[in-house]
């Protein structure tokens, strides 16, 4: 781990794959709908969809099917299945997430969600998990011109939080999110989910930790 040169007061958290084990659910529901329409979909292919937002997902599905209307339909149906699954409680917090958020809250640190997903989906996920009160605000990819890996979402988050880059730290699981934070000039800690970090990831981040439990220890 590289040394944190500044005291961190503002904590930006990605959501899918970082706080919640949602990527598996996204994969399973998308696989189910694609299979229904006769298309194959592997875990390896799913990695290309991670952390880039719903617009990018729709675009990739339209390209896969060669049909804009069908691609959109597949996205809509898979999202309906995803939302039904989370309403039924098929959603789990990642290791260390609740303890870390509780600790930061008790220390008076400010936490924000910075997600490529829509604000509506993010809010519902937080509500179901009963952790919405840990966060000052949700900043979503639908609010900016370019989603991750562009830096827009983190530049907007800095403005909303009225924070300097030096007092801020980002937590991301995917390469696109790590790239977005780095391009915005903010320290980032990577907690890998589906994507295995390479040497470049280790070099460019402050740390790569196996879970938020280990990441929390960096701030004790």
Rosetta blueprint (number, residue, H / E / L):
1 X L
2 X L
3 X L
4 X L
5 X L
6 X L
7 X L
8 X L
9 X L
10 X E
11 X E
12 X E
13 X E
14 X L
15 X L
16 X E
17 X L
18 X L
19 X L
20 X E
21 X L
22 X L
23 X H
24 X H
25 X H
26 X H
27 X H
28 X H
29 X H
30 X H
31 X H
32 X H
33 X H
34 X H
35 X H
36 X H
37 X L
38 X L
39 X L
40 X L
41 X L
42 X L
43 X H
44 X H
45 X H
46 X H
47 X H
48 X H
49 X H
50 X L
51 X L
52 X L
53 X L
54 X H
55 X H
56 X H
57 X H
58 X H
59 X H
60 X H
61 X H
62 X H
63 X H
64 X H
65 X H
66 X L
67 X L
68 X H
69 X H
70 X H
71 X H
72 X H
73 X H
74 X H
75 X H
76 X H
77 X H
78 X H
79 X H
80 X H
81 X H
82 X H
83 X H
84 X H
85 X H
86 X H
87 X H
88 X L
89 X L
90 X L
91 X L
92 X L
93 X E
94 X L
95 X L
96 X L
97 X H
98 X H
99 X H
100 X H
101 X H
102 X H
103 X H
104 X H
105 X H
106 X H
107 X L
108 X L
109 X L
110 X E
111 X E
112 X E
113 X E
114 X E
115 X E
116 X L
117 X L
118 X L
119 X H
120 X H
121 X H
122 X H
123 X H
124 X H
125 X H
126 X H
127 X H
128 X H
129 X H
130 X L
131 X L
132 X H
133 X H
134 X H
135 X L
136 X L
137 X E
138 X E
139 X E
140 X E
141 X H
142 X H
143 X H
144 X L
145 X L
146 X L
147 X L
148 X L
149 X L
150 X L
151 X L
152 X H
153 X H
154 X H
155 X H
156 X H
157 X H
158 X H
159 X H
160 X H
161 X H
162 X L
163 X L
164 X L
165 X H
166 X H
167 X H
168 X E
169 X E
170 X E
171 X E
172 X E
173 X L
174 X L
175 X H
176 X H
177 X H
178 X H
179 X H
180 X H
181 X H
182 X H
183 X H
184 X L
185 X L
186 X L
187 X E
188 X E
189 X E
190 X E
191 X L
192 X L
193 X L
194 X L
195 X L
196 X L
197 X L
198 X L
199 X H
200 X H
201 X H
202 X H
203 X H
204 X H
205 X L
206 X L
207 X E
208 X E
209 X L
210 X L
211 X L
212 X H
213 X H
214 X H
215 X H
216 X H
217 X H
218 X H
219 X H
220 X L
